Amino acid sequence: MPIENLSDLRGWVRADLNRYDRDPLATLVREPQTRWQVLLRVAEYATNTRGPLAGGILRWLLQGRGIRLGYTIPVNVCGPGLKLPHWGTLVISPAARVGAGCTIHPGTTLGIHAGGAPQVGDGVYIGPGAKAYGPVSIGDGASLGANCVVNQDVRPGAKVAGVPAAEI
């Protein structure tokens, strides 16, 4: 479900900002990652509706600002309500998909391996340093512990930790 019009854009930005514990305007002023997220959503909108030139220019700006924050997140990968609590290294493959209302901490990698990339459900919590590789499915409401390595499917609502990740 990509951002296809201005109404979608406003809704997705509102959903992202409402995930933080303070007023949305204060969040924009204080948190650099939220300003980056707004640019991500505008780049998604431009890519989907305004053509390759406008989308390309905004993706270039997004990449430049993402380097300072440590983010490598392509457009049209993350659903609405994304929360990035802290800035820091965060790499998501263009083939991965992240559902709505997810929280992703720094040090996380969602990478492609063996012909596939992770498919993350809605409302998933991904702890600092967690890694998920390959064609794995992470169910709705699951929690990935800090520094875990996910190499197999995680059922909805499960809590996993360790290397390799196992349910706790």
Backbone hydrogen bonds in HBPLUS format (Angstrom, degrees):
<---DONOR---> <-ACCEPTOR-->    atom                        ^
c    i                          cat <-CA-CA->   ^        H-A-AA   ^      H-
h    n   atom  resd res      DA  || num        DHA   H-A  angle D-A-AA Bond
n    s   type  num  typ     dist DA aas  dist angle  dist       angle   num
A0009-LEU N   A0005-ASN O   3.00 MM   4  6.35 159.9  2.04 151.9 158.1     1
A0010-ARG N   A0006-LEU O   2.93 MM   4  6.17 166.0  1.95 152.6 154.9     2
A0011-GLY N   A0007-SER O   3.02 MM   4  6.20 160.5  2.06 146.4 152.1     3
A0012-TRP N   A0008-ASP O   2.86 MM   4  6.08 159.8  1.90 158.0 162.7     4
A0013-VAL N   A0009-LEU O   2.98 MM   4  6.16 167.7  2.00 155.9 159.3     5
A0014-ARG N   A0010-ARG O   2.91 MM   4  6.00 162.7  1.94 148.2 153.7     6
A0015-ALA N   A0011-GLY O   2.89 MM   4  6.03 155.2  1.95 142.7 149.9     7
A0016-ASP N   A0012-TRP O   2.92 MM   4  6.16 156.4  1.97 148.5 154.5     8
A0017-LEU N   A0013-VAL O   2.94 MM   4  6.19 171.0  1.95 157.8 159.4     9
A0018-ASN N   A0014-ARG O   2.89 MM   4  5.96 150.7  1.98 148.7 156.8    10
A0019-ARG N   A0016-ASP O   3.26 MM   3  5.64 157.9  2.32 107.9 114.5    11
A0020-TYR N   A0017-LEU O   3.31 MM   3  5.94 168.7  2.32 116.6 120.0    12
A0027-THR N   A0023-ASP O   2.86 MM   4  6.12 153.9  1.93 157.5 166.3    13
A0028-LEU N   A0024-PRO O   3.00 MM   4  6.25 155.4  2.06 145.1 150.6    14
A0029-VAL N   A0025-LEU O   3.06 MM   4  6.36 151.9  2.15 146.9 154.5    15
A0030-ARG N   A0026-ALA O   2.94 MM   4  6.07 161.6  1.97 152.6 157.1    16
A0031-GLU N   A0027-THR O   2.92 MM   4  5.57 160.7  1.96 150.7 154.9    17
A0034-THR N   A0031-GLU O   3.18 MM   3  5.62 138.9  2.36 107.6 117.7    18
A0036-TRP N   A0032-PRO O   3.10 MM   4  6.38 153.5  2.17 146.7 154.2    19
A0037-GLN N   A0033-GLN O   2.92 MM   4  6.15 148.4  2.02 137.8 146.5    20
A0038-VAL N   A0034-THR O   3.01 MM   4  6.29 153.1  2.08 146.3 152.2    21
A0039-LEU N   A0035-ARG O   3.15 MM   4  6.45 158.6  2.20 143.9 149.2    22
A0040-LEU N   A0036-TRP O   2.83 MM   4  6.17 148.7  1.93 146.4 156.3    23
A0041-ARG N   A0037-GLN O   2.92 MM   4  6.26 158.3  1.97 151.4 155.8    24
A0042-VAL N   A0038-VAL O   2.94 MM   4  6.23 155.9  2.00 150.2 157.2    25
A0043-ALA N   A0039-LEU O   2.84 MM   4  6.01 156.6  1.90 148.9 155.5    26
A0044-GLU N   A0040-LEU O   2.91 MM   4  6.19 149.4  2.00 145.6 154.4    27
A0045-TYR N   A0041-ARG O   2.96 MM   4  6.20 160.0  2.00 146.4 151.5    28
A0046-ALA N   A0042-VAL O   2.87 MM   4  6.12 165.8  1.89 151.8 155.5    29
A0047-THR N   A0043-ALA O   2.87 MM   4  5.95 159.4  1.91 146.1 152.2    30
A0048-ASN N   A0044-GLU O   2.95 MM   4  6.09 156.2  2.01 148.8 154.9    31
A0049-THR N   A0045-TYR O   2.90 MM   4  5.96 139.9  2.06 149.1 159.8    32
A0050-ARG N   A0046-ALA O   2.84 MM   4  4.80 149.0  1.94 126.4 136.2    33
A0055-GLY N   A0051-GLY O   3.12 MM   4  6.14 163.6  2.15 155.0 159.4    34
A0056-GLY N   A0052-PRO O   2.79 MM   4  5.60 148.2  1.89 132.8 142.3    35
A0057-ILE N   A0053-LEU O   3.02 MM   4  6.24 158.6  2.07 151.9 156.2    36
A0058-LEU N   A0054-ALA O   3.14 MM   4  6.37 166.5  2.16 150.7 154.1    37
A0059-ARG N   A0055-GLY O   2.86 MM   4  6.04 151.1  1.95 146.5 155.4    38
A0060-TRP N   A0056-GLY O   2.97 MM   4  6.11 147.7  2.07 141.9 150.3    39
A0061-LEU N   A0057-ILE O   3.05 MM   4  6.41 156.6  2.10 147.7 153.4    40
A0062-LEU N   A0058-LEU O   2.85 MM   4  6.02 156.8  1.91 145.7 152.8    41
A0063-GLN N   A0059-ARG O   2.88 MM   4  6.05 154.3  1.94 144.4 150.6    42
A0064-GLY N   A0060-TRP O   3.05 MM   4  6.32 160.0  2.09 147.9 152.9    43
A0065-ARG N   A0061-LEU O   3.02 MM   4  6.28 163.0  2.05 153.8 157.7    44
A0066-GLY N   A0062-LEU O   2.78 MM   4  5.83 145.7  1.90 142.7 153.8    45
A0067-ILE N   A0063-GLN O   2.99 MM   4  6.20 139.7  2.16 145.2 153.5    46
A0069-LEU N   A0065-ARG O   3.38 MM   4  6.73 147.9  2.49 141.9 150.3    47
A0070-GLY N   A0066-GLY O   2.68 MM   4  5.67 126.8  1.96 144.2 159.4    48
A0071-TYR N   A0066-GLY O   2.76 MM   5  4.63 140.7  1.91 137.2 138.9    49
A0088-GLY N   A0069-LEU O   2.99 MM  19  5.71 114.1  2.44 159.9 173.2    50
A0090-LEU N   A0070-GLY O   2.85 MM  20  6.13 145.9  1.97 159.9 152.3    51
A0072-THR N   A0090-LEU O   2.76 MM  18  6.02 151.6  1.84 173.0 174.8    52
A0092-ILE N   A0072-THR O   2.94 MM  20  6.20 161.7  1.97 171.5 165.6    53
A0098-VAL N   A0077-VAL O   2.92 MM  21  6.05 168.8  1.94 155.2 152.7    54
A0079-GLY N   A0098-VAL O   2.81 MM  19  5.94 134.3  2.02 134.4 149.0    55
A0101-GLY N   A0080-PRO O   2.81 MM  21  6.28 156.1  1.86 147.6 155.9    56
A0083-LYS N   A0102-CYS O   2.89 MM  19  6.24 149.9  1.98 159.6 165.7    57
A0104-ILE N   A0083-LYS O   2.98 MM  21  6.38 161.4  2.02 170.6 176.3    58
A0107-GLY N   A0089-THR O   2.39 MM  18  4.93 156.4  1.44 157.3 165.6    59
A0091-VAL N   A0108-THR O   2.98 MM  17  6.37 165.5  2.00 159.2 161.7    60
A0110-LEU N   A0091-VAL O   2.90 MM  19  6.35 155.2  1.96 153.7 162.0    61
A0093-SER N   A0110-LEU O   2.86 MM  17  6.04 158.7  1.90 171.8 170.4    62
A0096-ALA N   A0093-SER O   3.11 MM   3  5.31 154.0  2.18 107.0 114.7    63
A0097-ARG N   A0118-PRO O   3.16 MM  21  6.67 152.7  2.24 150.2 157.8    64
A0120-VAL N   A0097-ARG O   2.72 MM  23  5.91 173.6  1.73 164.1 161.7    65
A0099-GLY N   A0120-VAL O   2.92 MM  21  5.75 128.3  2.20 120.8 136.3    66
A0123-GLY N   A0100-ALA O   2.80 MM  23  6.24 156.1  1.85 156.2 164.5    67
A0103-THR N   A0124-VAL O   2.98 MM  21  6.42 159.8  2.02 157.7 163.4    68
A0126-ILE N   A0103-THR O   2.85 MM  23  6.04 157.2  1.90 158.0 165.8    69
A0105-HIS N   A0126-ILE O   3.06 MM  21  6.19 158.8  2.11 158.6 164.9    70
A0129-GLY N   A0106-PRO O   3.00 MM  23  6.35 147.7  2.11 135.5 144.3    71
A0109-THR N   A0130-ALA O   3.08 MM  21  6.65 149.2  2.18 149.4 158.4    72
A0132-ALA N   A0109-THR O   2.94 MM  23  6.36 153.7  2.01 159.9 168.2    73
A0111-GLY N   A0132-ALA O   2.90 MM  21  6.33 145.5  2.02 158.4 167.2    74
A0134-GLY N   A0111-GLY O   3.13 MM  23  6.53 142.0  2.28 141.1 151.8    75
A0113-HIS N   A0116-GLY O   2.90 MM   3  5.65 158.2  1.94 162.5 166.5    76
A0116-GLY N   A0113-HIS O   3.25 MM   3  5.65 150.1  2.34 111.1 118.9    77
A0119-GLN N   A0136-VAL O   2.90 MM  17  6.33 152.2  1.98 159.0 168.2    78
A0138-ILE N   A0119-GLN O   2.91 MM  19  6.16 170.1  1.92 154.1 155.8    79
A0121-GLY N   A0138-ILE O   2.75 MM  17  5.82 146.3  1.86 158.1 168.8    80
A0141-GLY N   A0122-ASP O   2.87 MM  19  6.30 149.8  1.96 154.4 164.3    81
A0125-TYR N   A0142-ALA O   3.00 MM  17  6.44 160.4  2.04 155.6 160.7    82
A0144-LEU N   A0125-TYR O   2.79 MM  19  6.15 162.9  1.82 159.1 164.6    83
A0127-GLY N   A0144-LEU O   2.85 MM  17  5.66 155.5  1.91 146.0 154.2    84
A0130-ALA N   A0127-GLY O   3.26 MM   3  5.75 161.5  2.29 135.7 134.1    85
A0147-ASN N   A0128-PRO O   2.89 MM  19  6.26 145.2  2.01 138.9 150.3    86
A0131-LYS N   A0148-CYS O   2.84 MM  17  6.20 157.0  1.89 157.3 165.2    87
A0150-VAL N   A0131-LYS O   2.72 MM  19  6.08 170.1  1.73 158.1 158.7    88
A0133-TYR N   A0150-VAL O   3.22 MM  17  6.59 158.6  2.27 178.2 174.4    89
A0136-VAL N   A0134-GLY O   2.80 MM   2  5.68 138.3  1.98 107.8  94.8    90
A0154-VAL N   A0137-SER O   2.84 MM  17  6.23 164.9  1.86 160.7 164.9    91
A0139-GLY N   A0154-VAL O   2.87 MM  15  5.84 162.2  1.91 145.2 151.3    92
A0142-ALA N   A0139-GLY O   3.26 MM   3  5.77 150.8  2.35 138.6 135.4    93
A0157-GLY N   A0140-ASP O   2.88 MM  17  6.21 130.9  2.12 136.1 151.3    94
A0143-SER N   A0158-ALA O   2.83 MM  15  6.31 155.1  1.89 157.6 163.5    95
A0160-VAL N   A0143-SER O   2.93 MM  17  6.33 164.2  1.96 168.2 172.1    96
A0145-GLY N   A0160-VAL O   2.79 MM  15  5.95 156.9  1.84 155.6 163.6    97
A0148-CYS N   A0145-GLY O   3.34 MM   3  5.71 158.2  2.39 130.9 126.8    98
A0149-VAL N   A0162-GLY O   3.13 MM  13  6.66 151.1  2.22 155.2 154.7    99
A0165-ALA N   A0149-VAL O   2.79 MM  16  5.30 161.8  1.82 148.1 144.0   100
A0158-ALA N   A0155-ARG O   3.22 MM   3  5.66 162.2  2.26 134.9 135.2   101
A0168-ILE N   A0159-LYS O   2.80 MM   9  5.83 160.3  1.84 159.4 160.7   102
A0161-ALA N   A0166-ALA O   3.04 MM   5  5.64 154.7  2.11 144.8 147.8   103
A0166-ALA N   A0161-ALA O   2.96 MM   5  5.64 161.2  1.99 141.6 142.6   104
